[in-house]
Amino acid sequence: MNLSPSATSQTARRQKAPLRHRLGPVLPALPMLAFLALFLVVPLAIIGKTALSDPEVSAALPQALAYAADGVPDDAGFAALVADLVEAKKAGLMRPLARRLEYGVAGGSAAVTDLARIADAELAAQDPAAIRLAVTGSNPIWSQPGIWQAIDQGAAPWSLFYLKWALGVPVKATPDGQPASDGIHDFGTIYLRTIVISLLVTGLTVVIGYPLAYVVATSSGMIGKVLIFLVLLPFWTSLLVRTMSWIVVLQKNGVMNDLLLAGGLTAEPLPLLYTRFATILAMVQIQLPFTVLPMISVMRAIPPSHVRAARSMGAGPVSAHVSVFMPQAVPGIAAGALLTFVLCLGFYLTPALVGGPGDQMVSFFIARFTNEQLNWGLASALSLVLIAGATVIALPLSRYVFRHSSGRF
Amino acid sequence: MLDRTPPDDGHVVLSSITKSYDGSTLVVRDLNLSIRKGEFLTLLGPSGSGKTTTLMMLAGFEYPSTGQITIDGAPVHTMPPEKRNIGMVFQNYALFPHMTVAENVGYGLKVRRVPRAEIDRRVGAVLETVHLSALADRRPGQLSGGQQQRVALARALVFEPSIVLMDEPLGALDKKLREHLQFEIRQIAQRYNLTVVYVTHDQYEALTMSDRIAIFNDGRVQQLGSAEEIYARPVNRFVAEFVGDNNCLKGRVTAIEGEIAHLRLQDGTVIRARATGHVQLGALSTAAIRPEALRMDAAPFAGSLAATVRDSIFCGDQIRTVVDLAGTESLVVKSAAHSAAIHPEKGQCVHVGWAWEDAWALDA
């Protein structure tokens, strides 16, 4: 059989189609692409900008910056500081400056407020030595290197200050210039906790979900239909309702404790709510469908004859399952696990409602810095770290899933 | 062909088997089948006739609702498939996509904990047999349909089972390849003296490959016999119509003279056919006559019926002529294309007839 003549002519005909034709297949996806651009790319860009922008110090203290590079400056530096503050007061830049300097040095906010009270045109007109005396008199922090380091830190309108902070680099100093322990937000621990909880939940949903997916995928009758209904049921109630119901179940006088007491398994009610246990339990329940559904879809495509063939060749039911069925189900397991893991990394509501203070994940702190402390720079930087981390972890795995899914997703 | 069917030694015996999936409809009813060592037995029937269910019960993937299956006298019908030591070739092959050809073929040895070196040797040998040695490291997805079929065959042979089951193994292949593989499977079966139970709905495959054929319909074996028997001596109307082409003429039995039954057709014509056990005086009967057993002539001859040519189709080696009888019936006549017999024109009046021994008076 000679195929070459037709093959050659086919290659010859495959010239580049006009742009109009090549765009054709994409056209129906345009609304979705526009949506993505508007509600994913734009917000991401804004988050990135917010995380990197650090304008307060350079806007409020343009002259004093020049003197801040080497710790406490000479008299001229103090004169420049007061001159800047007089202008900043007029422009209303005091509050942002106070907040920003507090991020860099303990007591920075008070120092700015105290100085603002005395800084006026009259003081600015005095000679530098007198100004210095007045400034250090308003708040002794001004005579220490810490606050000048903080000013130098914010010298540029764009900086990695918030990103460093979000990555756990100590950014805050004591007034005398030593690194201050920011004991409340140990971000390293928080990231680790986020990853550990996500891995645990992912692992548990895979372990619980695999047999479930197997039964759903391989049973043809009522059992499969009922099980898939039960798997999908949680999708029909809101996340909030499901999480709240865990509170009902797990609280001190809740269903679970009643059962434990009735069964004589415990003498007094156990503290189940606001624990790591509650957090993981609720998250597993919420994530189970996400892990199970891709598994079912992949398992359904495995012909039952494969396991039968293995059995006919002498493999027992378990051995046939492990050596023939399971390897073919791996892309589904990976897809489900990936989906759940990535979703878990961003969990906020459930740990916040049923977890304790030591169970909060990164998203909780993003929300806290956004809503309570109004530190949008840090919130944005934390978001960027979360997105980058999720991408780094998920990318190799999702490449694997896509390569082995043979177009099922 | 010589009858090489081995004597009935009761190698595999299915006795009084019934099978129902839902408890009310019987997929297999009262099946009795004795399979001989080394024979090539084909289960032939339309879909839903119970042939695949029977195969699945032999393999151990389904369990009979009643009755028992024995291999060399030992009951096996409750044994799980992995204990039966029966090789199986599946429809669509069921090759493991995540394993290479060699791993697929070696699977049955690996689960039997055969030493590595021994596995390699036996896999190599069986791949040689099916002409696939060069493709041992490929994955099934990289093979053609015919090559996949050979892997499936090699996989079923490698652990040297005495019985091999095949479930429509050639169904997905094109005609040329199918014919080639039919021949190869026969060769291998003979070389290894395998007992093969082969399921197909392709009657030509059944006729060319089998020592014996069991015709299935409606959960029962309708007829069991060699290809020649099944073709030349159908026991009932279903077999007559299912295997090969047959002309069926329905009529009432007006007389039985020894082996000859007289049937009066609807238009009053009386024809003669060989009487079978189904024939009862006064009852309806169907006479089945093979198209090639019909003789057609321009002039009337003894026992011939007048007919009009409706159509004549040239099929290369033969000519098929459709003729309408006086009543509502019509017949298909097959004649060799090169013969000197008449080449009828459409609308021409002809006369057709047959020897009474070639017509079988069967159930209505």
Interface residues (C-beta under 8 A of the other chain):
Chain A: P303 S305 H306 R308 A309 A310 R311 S312 M313 G314 A315 G316 P317 S319 A320 S323 V324 P327 Q328
Chain B: A59 G60 F61 P80 P81 E82 N85 I86 G87 M88 F90 Q91 N92 A94 L95 F96 P97 H98 Y107 G108 V111 R112 R155 A156 F159 L165
